Amino acid sequence: MKMAENGSLSYAFKWSQQHTAQFIKLRGENDELFTGVKNSASVAWGTILEKIGLQGKVTPLQAKKKWDNLKYI
């Protein structure tokens, strides 16, 4: 649990190995969604999160950061 800037409590999502594996698989399968067109990546991440069942728990920005961090492991 973390304190948000506005003083409310927010919960940090903990990625399981299963969620991470699904995330990587779906990102690879949906590469065509990441066209480089403005805002397309946010929509694409939202689509992937919805397929995993994490929409509302993880934002598209958090998904992008997760992907970026996985590339350096």
All heavy atoms as a GROMACS GRO file, in nm:
protein
  583
    1MET      N    1   0.085  -0.117   0.000
    1MET     CA    2   0.000   0.000   0.000
    1MET      C    3   0.090   0.124   0.000
    1MET      O    4   0.188   0.129   0.071
    1MET     CB    5  -0.089  -0.004   0.123
    1MET     CG    6  -0.209   0.080   0.110
    1MET     SD    7  -0.340   0.061   0.234
    1MET     CE    8  -0.286  -0.048   0.357
    2LYS      N    9   0.054   0.221  -0.082
    2LYS     CA   10   0.132   0.345  -0.091
    2LYS      C   11   0.039   0.464  -0.073
    2LYS      O   12  -0.077   0.458  -0.103
    2LYS     CB   13   0.199   0.357  -0.228
    2LYS     CG   14   0.305   0.256  -0.254
    2LYS     CD   15   0.389   0.299  -0.372
    2LYS     CE   16   0.344   0.234  -0.499
    2LYS     NZ   17   0.425   0.268  -0.614
    3MET      N   18   0.097   0.572  -0.026
    3MET     CA   19   0.022   0.697  -0.014
    3MET      C   20   0.037   0.774  -0.144
    3MET      O   21   0.148   0.801  -0.189
    3MET     CB   22   0.077   0.780   0.103
    3MET     CG   23   0.000   0.906   0.130
    3MET     SD   24  -0.166   0.881   0.194
    3MET     CE   25  -0.133   0.828   0.360
    4ALA      N   26  -0.074   0.805  -0.207
    4ALA     CA   27  -0.073   0.882  -0.330
    4ALA      C   28  -0.048   1.029  -0.298
    4ALA      O   29  -0.062   1.072  -0.184
    4ALA     CB   30  -0.205   0.865  -0.404
    5GLU      N   31  -0.013   1.106  -0.402
    5GLU     CA   32   0.015   1.248  -0.382
    5GLU      C   33  -0.104   1.324  -0.326
    5GLU      O   34  -0.088   1.421  -0.254
    5GLU     CB   35   0.058   1.311  -0.514
    5GLU     CG   36   0.196   1.268  -0.558
    5GLU     CD   37   0.238   1.332  -0.689
    5GLU    OE1   38   0.178   1.434  -0.728
    5GLU    OE2   39   0.331   1.279  -0.751
    6ASN      N   40  -0.226   1.278  -0.359
    6ASN     CA   41  -0.344   1.349  -0.310
    6ASN      C   42  -0.384   1.306  -0.168
    6ASN      O   43  -0.486   1.348  -0.118
    6ASN     CB   44  -0.462   1.332  -0.406
    6ASN     CG   45  -0.509   1.189  -0.416
    6ASN    OD1   46  -0.460   1.101  -0.345
    6ASN    ND2   47  -0.604   1.164  -0.505
    7GLY      N   48  -0.303   1.220  -0.106
    7GLY     CA   49  -0.330   1.178   0.030
    7GLY      C   50  -0.412   1.051   0.042
    7GLY      O   51  -0.430   0.998   0.151
    8SER      N   52  -0.463   0.997  -0.070
    8SER     CA   53  -0.540   0.874  -0.063
    8SER      C   54  -0.446   0.754  -0.070
    8SER      O   55  -0.332   0.764  -0.114
    8SER     CB   56  -0.642   0.866  -0.177
    8SER     OG   57  -0.575   0.857  -0.301
    9LEU      N   58  -0.493   0.641  -0.026
    9LEU     CA   59  -0.413   0.518  -0.030
    9LEU      C   60  -0.431   0.450  -0.165
    9LEU      O   61  -0.540   0.446  -0.221
    9LEU     CB   62  -0.455   0.423   0.081
    9LEU     CG   63  -0.427   0.469   0.223
    9LEU    CD1   64  -0.481   0.366   0.323
    9LEU    CD2   65  -0.278   0.488   0.245
   10SER      N   66  -0.322   0.398  -0.219
   10SER     CA   67  -0.330   0.321  -0.344
   10SER      C   68  -0.255   0.191  -0.323
   10SER      O   69  -0.167   0.180  -0.239
   10SER     CB   70  -0.271   0.401  -0.460
   10SER     OG   71  -0.132   0.419  -0.441
   11TYR      N   72  -0.290   0.092  -0.400
   11TYR     CA   73  -0.230  -0.039  -0.388
   11TYR      C   74  -0.140  -0.066  -0.508
   11TYR      O   75  -0.180  -0.045  -0.621
   11TYR     CB   76  -0.339  -0.147  -0.380
   11TYR     CG   77  -0.422  -0.136  -0.255
   11TYR    CD1   78  -0.538  -0.060  -0.254
   11TYR    CD2   79  -0.382  -0.197  -0.138
   11TYR    CE1   80  -0.614  -0.047  -0.139
   11TYR    CE2   81  -0.458  -0.185  -0.022
   11TYR     CZ   82  -0.573  -0.110  -0.024
   11TYR     OH   83  -0.647  -0.098   0.090
   12ALA      N   84  -0.019  -0.113  -0.481
   12ALA     CA   85   0.073  -0.148  -0.588
   12ALA      C   86   0.044  -0.292  -0.629
   12ALA      O   87   0.031  -0.380  -0.544
   12ALA     CB   88   0.217  -0.134  -0.539
   13PHE      N   89   0.033  -0.314  -0.758
   13PHE     CA   90   0.007  -0.448  -0.809
   13PHE      C   91   0.136  -0.527  -0.813
   13PHE      O   92   0.239  -0.478  -0.860
   13PHE     CB   93  -0.054  -0.441  -0.950
   13PHE     CG   94  -0.083  -0.576  -1.008
   13PHE    CD1   95  -0.194  -0.647  -0.967
   13PHE    CD2   96   0.004  -0.632  -1.100
   13PHE    CE1   97  -0.219  -0.773  -1.019
   13PHE    CE2   98  -0.021  -0.757  -1.154
   13PHE     CZ   99  -0.132  -0.827  -1.112
   14LYS      N  100   0.133  -0.649  -0.764
   14LYS     CA  101   0.250  -0.739  -0.766
   14LYS      C  102   0.230  -0.838  -0.879
   14LYS      O  103   0.136  -0.915  -0.880
   14LYS     CB  104   0.262  -0.813  -0.632
   14LYS     CG  105   0.371  -0.916  -0.627
   14LYS     CD  106   0.495  -0.859  -0.566
   14LYS     CE  107   0.594  -0.969  -0.536
   14LYS     NZ  108   0.701  -0.978  -0.631
   15TRP      N  109   0.319  -0.833  -0.980
   15TRP     CA  110   0.311  -0.921  -1.095
   15TRP      C  111   0.350  -1.062  -1.056
   15TRP      O  112   0.457  -1.084  -0.999
   15TRP     CB  113   0.406  -0.873  -1.205
   15TRP     CG  114   0.363  -0.748  -1.273
   15TRP    CD1  115   0.378  -0.621  -1.228
   15TRP    CD2  116   0.296  -0.738  -1.399
   15TRP    NE1  117   0.326  -0.532  -1.318
   15TRP    CE2  118   0.275  -0.601  -1.425
   15TRP    CE3  119   0.253  -0.832  -1.493
   15TRP    CZ2  120   0.214  -0.556  -1.540
   15TRP    CZ3  121   0.192  -0.786  -1.608
   15TRP    CH2  122   0.172  -0.650  -1.631
   16SER      N  123   0.265  -1.160  -1.086
   16SER     CA  124   0.300  -1.300  -1.064
   16SER      C  125   0.379  -1.349  -1.184
   16SER      O  126   0.381  -1.285  -1.290
   16SER     CB  127   0.172  -1.385  -1.049
   16SER     OG  128   0.103  -1.391  -1.173
   17GLN      N  129   0.443  -1.464  -1.171
   17GLN     CA  130   0.516  -1.522  -1.285
   17GLN      C  131   0.419  -1.554  -1.399
   17GLN      O  132   0.452  -1.536  -1.515
   17GLN     CB  133   0.590  -1.648  -1.242
   17GLN     CG  134   0.713  -1.619  -1.158
   17GLN     CD  135   0.789  -1.745  -1.123
   17GLN    OE1  136   0.737  -1.856  -1.130
   17GLN    NE2  137   0.914  -1.728  -1.083
   18GLN      N  138   0.299  -1.600  -1.363
   18GLN     CA  139   0.198  -1.633  -1.465
   18GLN      C  140   0.154  -1.508  -1.541
   18GLN      O  141   0.146  -1.509  -1.663
   18GLN     CB  142   0.077  -1.701  -1.401
   18GLN     CG  143  -0.029  -1.740  -1.501
   18GLN     CD  144  -0.151  -1.802  -1.436
   18GLN    OE1  145  -0.163  -1.806  -1.314
   18GLN    NE2  146  -0.243  -1.851  -1.518
   19HIS      N  147   0.128  -1.400  -1.471
   19HIS     CA  148   0.089  -1.275  -1.536
   19HIS      C  149   0.202  -1.224  -1.626
   19HIS      O  150   0.178  -1.177  -1.737
   19HIS     CB  151   0.054  -1.166  -1.434
   19HIS     CG  152  -0.081  -1.182  -1.373
   19HIS    ND1  153  -0.101  -1.172  -1.238
   19HIS    CD2  154  -0.202  -1.208  -1.428
   19HIS    CE1  155  -0.230  -1.191  -1.212
   19HIS    NE2  156  -0.293  -1.213  -1.326
   20THR      N  157   0.326  -1.231  -1.576
   20THR     CA  158   0.440  -1.184  -1.654
   20THR      C  159   0.458  -1.267  -1.780
   20THR      O  160   0.482  -1.213  -1.888
   20THR     CB  161   0.568  -1.186  -1.568
   20THR    OG1  162   0.548  -1.103  -1.453
   20THR    CG2  163   0.688  -1.135  -1.646
   21ALA      N  164   0.443  -1.399  -1.769
   21ALA     CA  165   0.456  -1.487  -1.886
   21ALA      C  166   0.347  -1.456  -1.989
   21ALA      O  167   0.375  -1.448  -2.109
   21ALA     CB  168   0.450  -1.632  -1.843
   22GLN      N  169   0.224  -1.438  -1.943
   22GLN     CA  170   0.114  -1.402  -2.034
   22GLN      C  171   0.141  -1.267  -2.099
   22GLN      O  172   0.116  -1.249  -2.218
   22GLN     CB  173  -0.019  -1.394  -1.957
   22GLN     CG  174  -0.080  -1.526  -1.922
   22GLN     CD  175  -0.212  -1.501  -1.848
   22GLN    OE1  176  -0.215  -1.445  -1.740
   22GLN    NE2  177  -0.321  -1.544  -1.910
   23PHE      N  178   0.190  -1.174  -2.021
   23PHE     CA  179   0.220  -1.039  -2.067
   23PHE      C  180   0.322  -1.044  -2.182
   23PHE      O  181   0.302  -0.983  -2.287
   23PHE     CB  182   0.274  -0.959  -1.948
   23PHE     CG  183   0.310  -0.817  -1.976
   23PHE    CD1  184   0.212  -0.722  -1.998
   23PHE    CD2  185   0.442  -0.777  -1.977
   23PHE    CE1  186   0.245  -0.588  -2.022
   23PHE    CE2  187   0.476  -0.644  -2.000
   23PHE     CZ  188   0.377  -0.550  -2.022
   24ILE      N  189   0.430  -1.117  -2.162
   24ILE     CA  190   0.535  -1.129  -2.264
   24ILE      C  191   0.480  -1.197  -2.389
   24ILE      O  192   0.503  -1.151  -2.501
   24ILE     CB  193   0.655  -1.208  -2.208
   24ILE    CG1  194   0.723  -1.126  -2.098
   24ILE    CG2  195   0.753  -1.244  -2.320
   24ILE    CD1  196   0.824  -1.204  -2.015
   25LYS      N  197   0.403  -1.303  -2.371
   25LYS     CA  198   0.346  -1.378  -2.484
   25LYS      C  199   0.252  -1.288  -2.565
   25LYS      O  200   0.262  -1.281  -2.688
   25LYS     CB  201   0.271  -1.500  -2.432
   25LYS     CG  202   0.206  -1.586  -2.537
   25LYS     CD  203   0.142  -1.709  -2.473
   25LYS     CE  204   0.085  -1.800  -2.577
   25LYS     NZ  205  -0.054  -1.775  -2.607
   26LEU      N  206   0.162  -1.219  -2.497
   26LEU     CA  207   0.065  -1.133  -2.566
   26LEU      C  208   0.132  -1.013  -2.633
   26LEU      O  209   0.090  -0.970  -2.741
   26LEU     CB  210  -0.044  -1.087  -2.470
   26LEU     CG  211  -0.146  -1.195  -2.433
   26LEU    CD1  212  -0.234  -1.148  -2.318
   26LEU    CD2  213  -0.230  -1.232  -2.553
   27ARG      N  214   0.236  -0.961  -2.572
   27ARG     CA  215   0.308  -0.848  -2.634
   27ARG      C  216   0.369  -0.894  -2.766
   27ARG      O  217   0.362  -0.825  -2.867
   27ARG     CB  218   0.414  -0.793  -2.540
   27ARG     CG  219   0.506  -0.685  -2.601
   27ARG     CD  220   0.427  -0.568  -2.653
   27ARG     NE  221   0.512  -0.465  -2.709
   27ARG     CZ  222   0.556  -0.461  -2.835
   27ARG    NH1  223   0.523  -0.556  -2.920
   27ARG    NH2  224   0.633  -0.362  -2.877
   28GLY      N  225   0.427  -1.012  -2.767
   28GLY     CA  226   0.485  -1.066  -2.889
   28GLY      C  227   0.381  -1.096  -2.996
   28GLY      O  228   0.403  -1.070  -3.114
   29GLU      N  229   0.268  -1.148  -2.954
   29GLU     CA  230   0.160  -1.183  -3.047
   29GLU      C  231   0.088  -1.061  -3.103
   29GLU      O  232   0.020  -1.071  -3.205
   29GLU     CB  233   0.057  -1.274  -2.979
   29GLU     CG  234   0.109  -1.413  -2.948
   29GLU     CD  235   0.009  -1.497  -2.869
   29GLU    OE1  236  -0.096  -1.443  -2.826
   29GLU    OE2  237   0.038  -1.616  -2.847
   30ASN      N  238   0.099  -0.948  -3.036
   30ASN     CA  239   0.027  -0.827  -3.076
   30ASN      C  240   0.119  -0.714  -3.118
   30ASN      O  241   0.085  -0.597  -3.106
   30ASN     CB  242  -0.065  -0.781  -2.961
   30ASN     CG  243  -0.177  -0.878  -2.937
   30ASN    OD1  244  -0.275  -0.878  -3.010
   30ASN    ND2  245  -0.163  -0.963  -2.837
   31ASP      N  246   0.234  -0.750  -3.172
   31ASP     CA  247   0.332  -0.651  -3.213
   31ASP      C  248   0.275  -0.551  -3.314
   31ASP      O  249   0.312  -0.433  -3.314
   31ASP     CB  250   0.455  -0.720  -3.271
   31ASP     CG  251   0.573  -0.627  -3.285
   31ASP    OD1  252   0.604  -0.554  -3.188
   31ASP    OD2  253   0.633  -0.626  -3.394
   32GLU      N  254   0.180  -0.597  -3.396
   32GLU     CA  255   0.122  -0.509  -3.498
   32GLU      C  256   0.041  -0.394  -3.439
   32GLU      O  257   0.014  -0.295  -3.507
   32GLU     CB  258   0.035  -0.589  -3.597
   32GLU     CG  259  -0.098  -0.638  -3.540
   32GLU     CD  260  -0.089  -0.763  -3.452
   32GLU    OE1  261   0.019  -0.822  -3.440
   32GLU    OE2  262  -0.194  -0.802  -3.395
   33LEU      N  263   0.002  -0.405  -3.312
   33LEU     CA  264  -0.073  -0.298  -3.246
   33LEU      C  265   0.016  -0.179  -3.212
   33LEU      O  266  -0.032  -0.067  -3.194
   33LEU     CB  267  -0.141  -0.349  -3.119
   33LEU     CG  268  -0.247  -0.456  -3.134
   33LEU    CD1  269  -0.297  -0.500  -2.997
   33LEU    CD2  270  -0.361  -0.408  -3.220
   34PHE      N  271   0.146  -0.202  -3.203
   34PHE     CA  272   0.242  -0.098  -3.165
   34PHE      C  273   0.299  -0.035  -3.292
   34PHE      O  274   0.410  -0.065  -3.335
   34PHE     CB  275   0.351  -0.158  -3.076
   34PHE     CG  276   0.298  -0.207  -2.945
   34PHE    CD1  277   0.244  -0.335  -2.933
   34PHE    CD2  278   0.298  -0.126  -2.833
   34PHE    CE1  279   0.194  -0.381  -2.813
   34PHE    CE2  280   0.247  -0.170  -2.712
   34PHE     CZ  281   0.195  -0.298  -2.702
   35THR      N  282   0.219   0.051  -3.353
   35THR     CA  283   0.250   0.106  -3.485
   35THR      C  284   0.338   0.229  -3.481
   35THR      O  285   0.392   0.269  -3.583
   35THR     CB  286   0.120   0.144  -3.558
   35THR    OG1  287   0.054   0.246  -3.482
   35THR    CG2  288   0.030   0.023  -3.575
   36GLY      N  289   0.350   0.293  -3.366
   36GLY     CA  290   0.424   0.419  -3.358
   36GLY      C  291   0.335   0.540  -3.377
   36GLY      O  292   0.379   0.653  -3.359
   37VAL      N  293   0.210   0.518  -3.417
   37VAL     CA  294   0.115   0.628  -3.431
   37VAL      C  295   0.083   0.681  -3.291
   37VAL      O  296   0.073   0.605  -3.196
   37VAL     CB  297  -0.014   0.580  -3.502
   37VAL    CG1  298  -0.118   0.690  -3.506
   37VAL    CG2  299   0.018   0.530  -3.641
   38LYS      N  300   0.067   0.812  -3.282
   38LYS     CA  301   0.041   0.875  -3.152
   38LYS      C  302  -0.074   0.805  -3.079
   38LYS      O  303  -0.181   0.783  -3.134
   38LYS     CB  304   0.005   1.023  -3.174
   38LYS     CG  305  -0.009   1.101  -3.046
   38LYS     CD  306  -0.036   1.246  -3.074
   38LYS     CE  307  -0.049   1.324  -2.945
   38LYS     NZ  308  -0.074   1.465  -2.971
   39ASN      N  309  -0.049   0.769  -2.954
   39ASN     CA  310  -0.147   0.708  -2.864
   39ASN      C  311  -0.176   0.560  -2.894
   39ASN      O  312  -0.253   0.499  -2.823
   39ASN     CB  313  -0.276   0.788  -2.861
   39ASN     CG  314  -0.324   0.812  -2.720
   39ASN    OD1  315  -0.249   0.793  -2.625
   39ASN    ND2  316  -0.448   0.854  -2.706
   40SER      N  317  -0.118   0.504  -3.000
   40SER     CA  318  -0.148   0.364  -3.032
   40SER      C  319  -0.094   0.269  -2.926
   40SER      O  320  -0.157   0.167  -2.895
   40SER     CB  321  -0.094   0.325  -3.170
   40SER     OG  322   0.048   0.324  -3.169
   41ALA      N  323   0.022   0.300  -2.868
   41ALA     CA  324   0.080   0.212  -2.767
   41ALA      C  325  -0.008   0.204  -2.643
   41ALA      O  326  -0.026   0.096  -2.586
   41ALA     CB  327   0.221   0.257  -2.731
   42SER      N  328  -0.065   0.316  -2.602
   42SER     CA  329  -0.152   0.316  -2.484
   42SER      C  330  -0.274   0.227  -2.507
   42SER      O  331  -0.312   0.150  -2.419
   42SER     CB  332  -0.196   0.460  -2.453
   42SER     OG  333  -0.275   0.463  -2.337
   43VAL      N  334  -0.332   0.236  -2.625
   43VAL     CA  335  -0.446   0.151  -2.659
   43VAL      C  336  -0.402   0.005  -2.665
   43VAL      O  337  -0.471  -0.084  -2.615
   43VAL     CB  338  -0.508   0.196  -2.794
   43VAL    CG1  339  -0.615   0.099  -2.840
   43VAL    CG2  340  -0.564   0.336  -2.783
   44ALA      N  341  -0.286  -0.020  -2.723
   44ALA     CA  342  -0.235  -0.157  -2.735
   44ALA      C  343  -0.209  -0.218  -2.596
   44ALA      O  344  -0.247  -0.333  -2.570
   44ALA     CB  345  -0.107  -0.158  -2.818
   45TRP      N  346  -0.146  -0.142  -2.507
   45TRP     CA  347  -0.122  -0.192  -2.372
   45TRP      C  348  -0.255  -0.220  -2.301
   45TRP      O  349  -0.269  -0.320  -2.231
   45TRP     CB  350  -0.038  -0.094  -2.290
   45TRP     CG  351   0.106  -0.090  -2.329
   45TRP    CD1  352   0.176   0.021  -2.367
   45TRP    CD2  353   0.199  -0.198  -2.335
   45TRP    NE1  354   0.305  -0.014  -2.396
   45TRP    CE2  355   0.323  -0.148  -2.377
   45TRP    CE3  356   0.190  -0.334  -2.308
   45TRP    CZ2  357   0.437  -0.227  -2.393
   45TRP    CZ3  358   0.303  -0.414  -2.325
   45TRP    CH2  359   0.424  -0.361  -2.366
   46GLY      N  360  -0.352  -0.132  -2.321
   46GLY     CA  361  -0.484  -0.153  -2.261
   46GLY      C  362  -0.548  -0.282  -2.311
   46GLY      O  363  -0.610  -0.355  -2.234
   47THR      N  364  -0.533  -0.311  -2.439
   47THR     CA  365  -0.586  -0.434  -2.498
   47THR      C  366  -0.521  -0.557  -2.435
   47THR      O  367  -0.588  -0.653  -2.398
   47THR     CB  368  -0.564  -0.435  -2.651
   47THR    OG1  369  -0.631  -0.322  -2.706
   47THR    CG2  370  -0.616  -0.562  -2.714
   48ILE      N  371  -0.390  -0.552  -2.420
   48ILE     CA  372  -0.316  -0.664  -2.360
   48ILE      C  373  -0.357  -0.682  -2.215
   48ILE      O  374  -0.381  -0.795  -2.170
   48ILE     CB  375  -0.164  -0.642  -2.376
   48ILE    CG1  376  -0.126  -0.659  -2.523
   48ILE    CG2  377  -0.085  -0.735  -2.286
   48ILE    CD1  378   0.015  -0.620  -2.558
   49LEU      N  379  -0.367  -0.573  -2.140
   49LEU     CA  380  -0.408  -0.582  -2.000
   49LEU      C  381  -0.548  -0.641  -1.986
   49LEU      O  382  -0.575  -0.720  -1.895
   49LEU     CB  383  -0.401  -0.444  -1.934
   49LEU     CG  384  -0.260  -0.387  -1.917
   49LEU    CD1  385  -0.267  -0.242  -1.872
   49LEU    CD2  386  -0.179  -0.470  -1.819
   50GLU      N  387  -0.635  -0.605  -2.078
   50GLU     CA  388  -0.772  -0.658  -2.076
   50GLU      C  389  -0.770  -0.809  -2.100
   50GLU      O  390  -0.841  -0.883  -2.032
   50GLU     CB  391  -0.855  -0.588  -2.183
   50GLU     CG  392  -1.001  -0.626  -2.180
   50GLU     CD  393  -1.085  -0.550  -2.281
   50GLU    OE1  394  -1.033  -0.457  -2.346
   50GLU    OE2  395  -1.203  -0.584  -2.294
   51LYS      N  396  -0.689  -0.855  -2.193
   51LYS     CA  397  -0.680  -0.999  -2.223
   51LYS      C  398  -0.626  -1.078  -2.104
   51LYS      O  399  -0.666  -1.192  -2.082
   51LYS     CB  400  -0.592  -1.023  -2.345
   51LYS     CG  401  -0.656  -0.979  -2.475
   51LYS     CD  402  -0.565  -1.004  -2.593
   51LYS     CE  403  -0.631  -0.959  -2.723
   51LYS     NZ  404  -0.545  -0.984  -2.841
   52ILE      N  405  -0.536  -1.018  -2.028
   52ILE     CA  406  -0.480  -1.085  -1.911
   52ILE      C  407  -0.575  -1.076  -1.791
   52ILE      O  408  -0.568  -1.155  -1.700
   52ILE     CB  409  -0.343  -1.023  -1.873
   52ILE    CG1  410  -0.244  -1.037  -1.987
   52ILE    CG2  411  -0.285  -1.089  -1.748
   52ILE    CD1  412  -0.113  -0.963  -1.964
   53GLY      N  413  -0.663  -0.977  -1.794
   53GLY     CA  414  -0.755  -0.956  -1.682
   53GLY      C  415  -0.700  -0.858  -1.580
   53GLY      O  416  -0.740  -0.861  -1.464
   54LEU      N  417  -0.608  -0.773  -1.623
   54LEU     CA  418  -0.547  -0.677  -1.532
   54LEU      C  419  -0.593  -0.534  -1.554
   54LEU      O  420  -0.541  -0.442  -1.491
   54LEU     CB  421  -0.393  -0.683  -1.544
   54LEU     CG  422  -0.329  -0.815  -1.506
   54LEU    CD1  423  -0.178  -0.807  -1.522
   54LEU    CD2  424  -0.365  -0.854  -1.363
   55GLN      N  425  -0.688  -0.514  -1.642
   55GLN     CA  426  -0.739  -0.380  -1.667
   55GLN      C  427  -0.802  -0.329  -1.537
   55GLN      O  428  -0.880  -0.398  -1.473
   55GLN     CB  429  -0.841  -0.381  -1.779
   55GLN     CG  430  -0.868  -0.246  -1.838
   55GLN     CD  431  -0.954  -0.256  -1.963
   55GLN    OE1  432  -1.035  -0.345  -1.974
   55GLN    NE2  433  -0.934  -0.164  -2.055
   56GLY      N  434  -0.766  -0.209  -1.498
   56GLY     CA  435  -0.815  -0.153  -1.372
   56GLY      C  436  -0.719  -0.176  -1.257
   56GLY      O  437  -0.726  -0.108  -1.156
   57LYS      N  438  -0.629  -0.273  -1.273
   57LYS     CA  439  -0.527  -0.299  -1.170
   57LYS      C  440  -0.392  -0.242  -1.212
   57LYS      O  441  -0.311  -0.206  -1.128
   57LYS     CB  442  -0.512  -0.449  -1.147
   57LYS     CG  443  -0.635  -0.514  -1.089
   57LYS     CD  444  -0.614  -0.662  -1.071
   57LYS     CE  445  -0.743  -0.728  -1.022
   57LYS     NZ  446  -0.729  -0.873  -1.011
   58VAL      N  447  -0.369  -0.239  -1.343
   58VAL     CA  448  -0.243  -0.189  -1.400
   58VAL      C  449  -0.279  -0.091  -1.511
   58VAL      O  450  -0.366  -0.120  -1.593
   58VAL     CB  451  -0.159  -0.306  -1.457
   58VAL    CG1  452  -0.031  -0.256  -1.521
   58VAL    CG2  453  -0.129  -0.410  -1.350
   59THR      N  454  -0.214   0.023  -1.513
   59THR     CA  455  -0.241   0.122  -1.618
   59THR      C  456  -0.154   0.090  -1.741
   59THR      O  457  -0.052   0.021  -1.729
   59THR     CB  458  -0.207   0.264  -1.570
   59THR    OG1  459  -0.066   0.275  -1.551
   59THR    CG2  460  -0.283   0.300  -1.443
   60PRO      N  461  -0.193   0.142  -1.858
   60PRO     CA  462  -0.108   0.124  -1.975
   60PRO      C  463   0.034   0.179  -1.954
   60PRO      O  464   0.130   0.118  -2.001
   60PRO     CB  465  -0.182   0.202  -2.084
   60PRO     CG  466  -0.326   0.191  -2.044
   60PRO     CD  467  -0.322   0.202  -1.894
   61LEU      N  468   0.049   0.288  -1.882
   61LEU     CA  469   0.182   0.343  -1.854
   61LEU      C  470   0.264   0.245  -1.769
   61LEU      O  471   0.383   0.224  -1.793
   61LEU     CB  472   0.172   0.478  -1.785
   61LEU     CG  473   0.304   0.546  -1.751
   61LEU    CD1  474   0.389   0.569  -1.876
   61LEU    CD2  475   0.280   0.676  -1.679
   62GLN      N  476   0.200   0.184  -1.669
   62GLN     CA  477   0.269   0.086  -1.586
   62GLN      C  478   0.308  -0.037  -1.669
   62GLN      O  479   0.415  -0.094  -1.648
   62GLN     CB  480   0.181   0.043  -1.469
   62GLN     CG  481   0.164   0.152  -1.364
   62GLN     CD  482   0.057   0.118  -1.263
   62GLN    OE1  483  -0.046   0.060  -1.296
   62GLN    NE2  484   0.080   0.154  -1.138
   63ALA      N  485   0.222  -0.076  -1.764
   63ALA     CA  486   0.253  -0.189  -1.851
   63ALA      C  487   0.375  -0.157  -1.937
   63ALA      O  488   0.463  -0.241  -1.955
   63ALA     CB  489   0.133  -0.223  -1.939
   64LYS      N  490   0.380  -0.035  -1.991
   64LYS     CA  491   0.495   0.006  -2.071
   64LYS      C  492   0.623   0.000  -1.989
   64LYS      O  493   0.726  -0.049  -2.034
   64LYS     CB  494   0.474   0.146  -2.126
   64LYS     CG  495   0.592   0.196  -2.210
   64LYS     CD  496   0.584   0.344  -2.235
   64LYS     CE  497   0.700   0.397  -2.316
   64LYS     NZ  498   0.832   0.360  -2.273
   65LYS      N  499   0.616   0.050  -1.866
   65LYS     CA  500   0.734   0.048  -1.779
   65LYS      C  501   0.776  -0.095  -1.747
   65LYS      O  502   0.894  -0.127  -1.743
   65LYS     CB  503   0.706   0.125  -1.649
   65LYS     CG  504   0.703   0.275  -1.669
   65LYS     CD  505   0.678   0.347  -1.539
   65LYS     CE  506   0.672   0.496  -1.560
   65LYS     NZ  507   0.650   0.569  -1.434
   66LYS      N  508   0.678  -0.182  -1.725
   66LYS     CA  509   0.707  -0.324  -1.700
   66LYS      C  510   0.780  -0.383  -1.821
   66LYS      O  511   0.880  -0.453  -1.806
   66LYS     CB  512   0.577  -0.400  -1.672
   66LYS     CG  513   0.591  -0.550  -1.658
   66LYS     CD  514   0.661  -0.586  -1.530
   66LYS     CE  515   0.656  -0.737  -1.507
   66LYS     NZ  516   0.732  -0.776  -1.389
   67TRP      N  517   0.730  -0.356  -1.942
   67TRP     CA  518   0.791  -0.406  -2.064
   67TRP      C  519   0.935  -0.354  -2.078
   67TRP      O  520   1.027  -0.429  -2.109
   67TRP     CB  521   0.707  -0.368  -2.185
   67TRP     CG  522   0.764  -0.420  -2.313
   67TRP    CD1  523   0.824  -0.349  -2.411
   67TRP    CD2  524   0.766  -0.557  -2.355
   67TRP    NE1  525   0.862  -0.433  -2.512
   67TRP    CE2  526   0.830  -0.561  -2.480
   67TRP    CE3  527   0.720  -0.677  -2.297
   67TRP    CZ2  528   0.849  -0.680  -2.550
   67TRP    CZ3  529   0.740  -0.795  -2.367
   67TRP    CH2  530   0.803  -0.796  -2.492
   68ASP      N  531   0.952  -0.225  -2.055
   68ASP     CA  532   1.085  -0.165  -2.065
   68ASP      C  533   1.182  -0.229  -1.964
   68ASP      O  534   1.297  -0.257  -1.996
   68ASP     CB  535   1.081  -0.015  -2.042
   68ASP     CG  536   1.015   0.061  -2.157
   68ASP    OD1  537   1.002   0.004  -2.268
   68ASP    OD2  538   0.975   0.177  -2.136
   69ASN      N  539   1.134  -0.254  -1.843
   69ASN     CA  540   1.219  -0.318  -1.742
   69ASN      C  541   1.252  -0.462  -1.777
   69ASN      O  542   1.362  -0.509  -1.748
   69ASN     CB  543   1.153  -0.311  -1.604
   69ASN     CG  544   1.152  -0.171  -1.547
   69ASN    OD1  545   1.237  -0.089  -1.580
   69ASN    ND2  546   1.055  -0.144  -1.461
   70LEU      N  547   1.160  -0.533  -1.840
   70LEU     CA  548   1.185  -0.672  -1.879
   70LEU      C  549   1.293  -0.681  -1.987
   70LEU      O  550   1.365  -0.780  -1.994
   70LEU     CB  551   1.056  -0.738  -1.929
   70LEU     CG  552   0.954  -0.774  -1.824
   70LEU    CD1  553   0.823  -0.814  -1.890
   70LEU    CD2  554   1.006  -0.885  -1.735
   71LYS      N  555   1.302  -0.579  -2.071
   71LYS     CA  556   1.400  -0.581  -2.180
   71LYS      C  557   1.543  -0.577  -2.128
   71LYS      O  558   1.635  -0.614  -2.198
   71LYS     CB  559   1.376  -0.464  -2.276
   71LYS     CG  560   1.249  -0.479  -2.356
   71LYS     CD  561   1.241  -0.382  -2.470
   71LYS     CE  562   1.222  -0.240  -2.427
   71LYS     NZ  563   1.198  -0.148  -2.539
   72TYR      N  564   1.563  -0.534  -2.004
   72TYR     CA  565   1.697  -0.520  -1.950
   72TYR      C  566   1.734  -0.631  -1.852
   72TYR      O  567   1.835  -0.623  -1.787
   72TYR     CB  568   1.712  -0.382  -1.883
   72TYR     CG  569   1.696  -0.272  -1.983
   72TYR    CD1  570   1.581  -0.193  -1.984
   72TYR    CD2  571   1.792  -0.248  -2.079
   72TYR    CE1  572   1.565  -0.091  -2.078
   72TYR    CE2  573   1.776  -0.148  -2.173
   72TYR     CZ  574   1.664  -0.070  -2.172
   72TYR     OH  575   1.649   0.030  -2.265
   73ILE      N  576   1.651  -0.733  -1.845
   73ILE     CA  577   1.680  -0.844  -1.753
   73ILE      C  578   1.764  -0.947  -1.824
   73ILE      O  579   1.753  -0.976  -1.936
   73ILE     CB  580   1.550  -0.907  -1.699
   73ILE    CG1  581   1.480  -0.808  -1.610
   73ILE    CG2  582   1.578  -1.035  -1.626
   73ILE    CD1  583   1.349  -0.855  -1.552
   0.00000   0.00000   0.00000
